[in-house]
């Protein structure tokens, strides 16, 4: 009788060799994944801090430290993550995230003050992460790993500002879209009845009130509103009302 230790299943030598080979390949593949880091900083103290944090990290390697963005752009094709000091301007971060060679390389802003507004400015410029001057080595490592995967962790304050900024940009986009529609005379596509419905929407009337005013069915008003939104390339009654207000003020200014 053959005793099998630890209740393992019996396997042939060929099976064991195959498993060992697969494990060896997997190990080599994992070992080969090293995040190459480029630091852009004029302050040697900050550079040493980052170098120290990466020194014992097997999956990361500090490629080089440069002192300006042109040099960084020249080295962007040999790195996986760029760490740039907040001492540089937002425009420098923009250059690093939009120039051809560097456009696919995630950028982290380091030594940034605890100022949510400034942090959002760098994020808007294309940065995918940030570190303040007091962050420990563990935070530096985590931020680099997240940035390499195109992930970002933000504080509640920064998150709230980002959401508000997105809302502002969406409002601005819709405003520009309405202005473009006005300049293109998009409402020229509207029928006479649809134009009348749009004017009443602009006055703040509901579908029921519009139906009473025009002596038509509420369902008919609903169809007219649907056609108005489609023809003006907008998505809500409030945008339709805004469009009417802008159109009216524009016509008034031109007369």
C-alpha positions as CSV (number, residue, x, y, z in Angstrom):
1,X,0.0,0.0,0.0
2,X,1.3,3.5,-1.0
3,X,1.0,6.2,1.7
4,X,0.1,9.6,0.3
5,X,1.3,12.4,2.7
6,X,-1.1,15.3,3.4
7,X,-3.9,13.5,1.5
8,X,-2.6,14.9,-1.8
9,X,-3.8,13.3,-5.0
10,X,-1.4,11.1,-6.8
11,X,0.0,12.7,-10.0
12,X,2.5,11.4,-12.6
13,X,5.9,12.8,-13.1
14,X,4.7,14.4,-16.4
15,X,1.9,16.1,-14.7
16,X,4.2,17.4,-12.0
17,X,6.6,18.7,-14.6
18,X,3.8,20.4,-16.5
19,X,2.5,22.2,-13.4
20,X,6.0,23.2,-12.4
21,X,6.7,24.6,-15.8
22,X,3.4,26.6,-15.8
23,X,4.2,28.0,-12.3
24,X,7.7,28.9,-13.5
25,X,6.3,30.8,-16.5
26,X,3.7,32.6,-14.3
27,X,6.4,33.6,-11.9
28,X,8.6,34.9,-14.7
29,X,5.7,36.9,-16.1
30,X,4.9,38.4,-12.7
31,X,8.5,39.2,-12.1
32,X,8.8,41.0,-15.5
33,X,6.1,43.5,-14.6
34,X,8.0,46.5,-13.2
35,X,6.6,50.0,-13.2
36,X,9.2,52.4,-14.5
37,X,9.0,55.8,-12.8
38,X,10.3,59.1,-14.0
39,X,10.6,62.0,-11.6
40,X,10.4,65.6,-12.7
41,X,11.6,67.8,-9.8
42,X,14.0,70.6,-9.1
43,X,14.2,69.8,-5.4
44,X,16.8,67.1,-4.6
45,X,15.2,66.4,-1.2
46,X,11.9,65.4,-2.7
47,X,13.6,63.3,-5.3
48,X,15.5,61.4,-2.5
49,X,12.3,60.9,-0.7
50,X,10.7,59.2,-3.7
51,X,13.9,57.2,-4.5
52,X,13.9,55.9,-0.9
53,X,10.3,54.9,-1.1
54,X,10.9,52.9,-4.4
55,X,14.2,51.4,-3.3
56,X,12.8,48.3,-1.7
57,X,9.8,48.0,-4.0
58,X,10.4,45.0,-6.3
59,X,7.7,46.0,-8.8
60,X,9.0,49.6,-9.3
61,X,12.1,51.2,-10.7
62,X,13.2,54.8,-10.7
63,X,14.4,55.4,-14.3
64,X,15.7,58.9,-13.9
65,X,15.1,62.3,-12.2
66,X,15.0,65.4,-14.5
67,X,14.6,69.0,-13.7
68,X,12.3,70.3,-16.5
69,X,9.4,69.2,-18.7
70,X,11.3,69.2,-22.0
71,X,13.7,66.6,-20.6
72,X,10.7,64.7,-19.2
73,X,9.0,64.7,-22.6
74,X,12.2,63.3,-24.2
75,X,12.2,60.4,-21.7
76,X,8.4,59.7,-21.7
77,X,8.7,56.8,-24.0
78,X,10.8,54.8,-21.5
79,X,8.6,55.2,-18.4
80,X,5.2,54.0,-17.2
81,X,4.4,56.7,-14.6
82,X,5.6,60.3,-14.3
83,X,5.9,62.1,-10.9
84,X,6.0,65.8,-11.4
85,X,6.4,68.4,-8.6
86,X,3.6,70.9,-7.9
87,X,6.4,73.6,-8.1
88,X,5.8,73.3,-11.9
89,X,2.9,75.1,-13.4
90,X,-0.4,73.6,-14.4
91,X,0.7,74.2,-18.0
92,X,3.7,71.9,-17.5
93,X,1.4,69.1,-16.4
94,X,-0.8,69.8,-19.4
95,X,2.2,69.5,-21.7
96,X,3.1,66.2,-20.1
97,X,-0.4,64.7,-20.5
98,X,-1.0,66.0,-24.0
99,X,2.2,65.8,-25.9
100,X,2.5,62.8,-28.3
101,X,5.0,60.7,-26.5
102,X,3.8,61.4,-23.0
103,X,0.0,61.4,-23.7
104,X,-0.4,57.7,-22.6
105,X,1.8,58.0,-19.5
106,X,-0.1,58.7,-16.3
107,X,1.1,61.7,-14.4
108,X,1.1,62.2,-10.6
109,X,1.6,65.6,-9.0
110,X,3.8,65.5,-5.9
111,X,4.3,67.9,-3.0
112,X,1.0,69.5,-3.6
113,X,-0.5,71.8,-0.9
114,X,-3.6,70.6,0.9
115,X,-5.8,72.9,-1.3
116,X,-8.6,71.1,-3.1
117,X,-8.9,73.9,-5.7
118,X,-5.3,73.6,-6.7
119,X,-5.6,69.8,-6.8
120,X,-8.6,70.0,-9.1
121,X,-6.7,72.3,-11.4
122,X,-3.9,69.8,-11.8
123,X,-6.5,67.0,-12.3
124,X,-8.2,69.0,-15.0
125,X,-4.8,69.4,-16.7
126,X,-4.6,65.6,-17.0
127,X,-3.0,64.4,-13.8
128,X,-4.4,61.1,-12.5
129,X,-3.1,61.3,-9.0
130,X,-1.6,63.6,-6.4
131,X,0.6,63.4,-3.3
132,X,1.2,66.0,-0.6
133,X,4.6,66.6,1.0
134,X,3.7,64.7,4.2
135,X,2.5,61.5,2.5
136,X,4.4,58.4,3.8
137,X,6.3,56.0,1.5
138,X,3.3,53.6,1.6
139,X,1.0,56.3,0.1
140,X,3.6,57.0,-2.6
141,X,3.7,53.3,-3.6
142,X,-0.1,53.0,-3.5
143,X,-0.6,56.1,-5.6
144,X,1.9,55.0,-8.2
145,X,0.2,51.5,-8.4
146,X,-3.2,53.1,-8.8
147,X,-2.1,55.6,-11.4
148,X,-0.5,52.8,-13.4
149,X,-3.9,51.1,-13.5
150,X,-5.6,54.5,-14.3
151,X,-7.3,54.7,-10.9
152,X,-7.5,57.6,-8.5
153,X,-8.5,58.0,-4.9
154,X,-9.5,61.5,-3.8
155,X,-10.6,63.1,-0.5
156,X,-14.3,63.9,0.0
157,X,-13.4,67.6,-0.5
158,X,-11.7,67.1,-3.8
159,X,-14.4,64.7,-4.9
160,X,-17.1,67.3,-4.2
161,X,-15.2,69.9,-6.1
162,X,-14.7,67.6,-9.1
163,X,-18.5,66.9,-9.2
164,X,-19.2,70.6,-9.0
165,X,-16.7,71.3,-11.8
166,X,-18.3,68.6,-14.0
167,X,-21.7,70.2,-13.4
168,X,-20.3,73.7,-14.3
169,X,-18.7,72.3,-17.5
170,X,-22.0,70.5,-18.4
171,X,-23.9,73.7,-17.9
172,X,-21.4,75.6,-20.0
173,X,-21.5,73.0,-22.8
174,X,-25.3,73.1,-22.9
175,X,-25.2,76.9,-23.0
176,X,-22.8,76.8,-25.9
177,X,-24.9,74.2,-27.6
178,X,-28.0,76.4,-27.3
179,X,-26.1,79.4,-28.6
180,X,-24.9,77.3,-31.6
181,X,-28.4,76.2,-32.3
182,X,-29.6,79.8,-32.3
183,X,-26.9,80.9,-34.7
184,X,-27.8,78.0,-36.9
185,X,-31.5,79.0,-36.8
186,X,-32.4,75.5,-35.6
187,X,-35.9,76.7,-34.8
188,X,-36.5,77.3,-38.5
189,X,-37.2,73.6,-38.6
190,X,-40.1,74.0,-36.2
191,X,-43.7,74.1,-37.5
192,X,-45.9,77.1,-36.7
193,X,-47.6,75.1,-33.9
194,X,-44.3,73.9,-32.5
195,X,-43.0,77.5,-32.4
196,X,-46.1,78.5,-30.5
197,X,-45.6,75.6,-28.0
198,X,-42.0,76.6,-27.6
199,X,-43.0,80.2,-26.8
200,X,-45.4,79.0,-24.1
201,X,-42.7,76.7,-22.6
202,X,-40.5,79.8,-22.5
203,X,-43.2,81.5,-20.5
204,X,-43.2,78.6,-17.9
205,X,-46.5,77.0,-18.9
206,X,-47.1,73.3,-18.2
207,X,-48.4,70.9,-20.9
208,X,-51.9,71.1,-19.5
209,X,-51.8,74.9,-19.5
210,X,-50.4,75.0,-23.1
211,X,-53.2,72.6,-24.1
212,X,-55.9,75.0,-22.7
213,X,-54.2,78.0,-24.2
214,X,-54.0,76.5,-27.7
215,X,-57.3,74.5,-27.4
216,X,-55.6,71.1,-28.2
217,X,-55.2,67.8,-26.3
218,X,-52.4,67.4,-23.7
219,X,-51.2,64.4,-25.6
220,X,-50.8,66.6,-28.7
221,X,-48.8,69.1,-26.7
222,X,-46.6,66.2,-25.5
223,X,-45.9,65.2,-29.1
224,X,-45.0,68.8,-30.0
225,X,-42.6,69.0,-27.0
226,X,-40.9,65.8,-28.1
227,X,-40.5,67.2,-31.7
228,X,-39.1,70.5,-30.4
229,X,-36.5,68.8,-28.2
230,X,-35.4,66.6,-31.1
231,X,-35.2,69.4,-33.7
232,X,-33.3,71.7,-31.3
233,X,-31.0,68.8,-30.2
234,X,-31.8,69.4,-26.5
235,X,-33.0,67.0,-23.8
236,X,-35.3,68.9,-21.4
237,X,-38.1,71.5,-21.1
238,X,-35.8,73.7,-19.1
239,X,-33.3,73.8,-21.9
240,X,-36.1,74.6,-24.3
241,X,-37.1,77.5,-22.1
242,X,-33.5,78.6,-22.0
243,X,-33.3,78.4,-25.7
244,X,-36.4,80.5,-26.2
245,X,-35.0,83.1,-23.7
246,X,-31.7,83.3,-25.5
247,X,-33.4,83.4,-28.9
248,X,-35.7,86.2,-27.8
249,X,-32.8,88.3,-26.3
250,X,-30.7,87.7,-29.4
251,X,-33.5,88.9,-31.7
252,X,-34.1,91.9,-29.4
253,X,-30.4,92.9,-29.5
254,X,-30.3,92.6,-33.3
255,X,-33.3,94.9,-33.8
